[in-house]
Amino acid sequence: MKRAYVNPDLCIGCGLCVSIVPEVFQLNADGISEVYAETPEDKREEVYEAVDSCPVKAISIIDEDVPAEE
């Protein structure tokens, strides 16, 4: 299963992803974007748009079935 991921160390909190897909992204208390919901089927294209639009490339699509490298 694939899902969006925001790297909090890279995010500058510009909010572009939130404006593109508020159903998936939100700004947390520190002003950093985070994924707070699974991507609805009808919002997949918008999530990919958010990935491509992020000015610091902090958003990626990850495969939850693949274990993270340590």
C-alpha positions in Angstrom: 0.0 0.0 0.0 1.4 3.4 -0.9 0.9 6.6 1.1 2.2 10.1 1.3 5.0 11.0 3.7 6.3 14.4 4.8 9.9 14.6 6.0 9.6 17.1 8.9 13.3 17.9 8.7 12.8 19.3 5.2 9.4 20.8 5.4 9.4 24.7 5.6 5.7 24.9 6.3 4.7 26.8 3.2 1.3 25.1 3.2 1.1 24.4 -0.5 0.3 20.8 0.0 -2.5 21.7 2.5 -4.0 24.0 -0.1 -3.8 21.3 -2.8 -5.2 18.4 -0.7 -6.6 19.5 2.7 -8.2 16.1 3.0 -4.7 14.5 3.4 -2.3 17.2 4.7 -2.5 19.7 7.6 0.0 22.0 9.3 0.8 20.8 12.9 1.3 23.0 15.9 4.9 23.7 14.8 3.8 24.9 11.4 5.1 21.8 9.7 3.0 19.8 7.2 1.9 16.3 8.2 -0.2 13.6 6.7 -3.2 13.1 8.9 -5.4 10.9 6.7 -5.2 8.1 4.2 -5.5 9.3 0.6 -9.0 8.9 -0.7 -9.1 7.2 -4.1 -10.5 10.3 -5.8 -7.6 12.5 -4.4 -4.6 10.4 -5.6 -3.8 12.8 -8.5 -3.9 15.8 -6.1 -1.5 14.0 -3.8 0.9 13.5 -6.6 0.5 17.2 -7.5 1.4 18.1 -4.0 4.5 15.9 -4.2 5.6 17.6 -7.4 4.7 21.1 -6.1 6.6 20.9 -2.8 9.3 23.6 -3.1 11.8 21.7 -0.9 10.8 18.1 -2.0 9.8 17.2 1.5 6.8 15.0 0.4 7.2 11.5 -1.0 5.1 8.5 -1.7 6.2 5.5 0.3 5.3 1.8 0.1 4.1 0.6 3.5 4.7 -3.0 2.5 8.5 -2.4 2.3 10.3 -2.3 5.6 12.2 0.9 6.3 16.0 0.8 6.1 17.8 1.2 9.5 
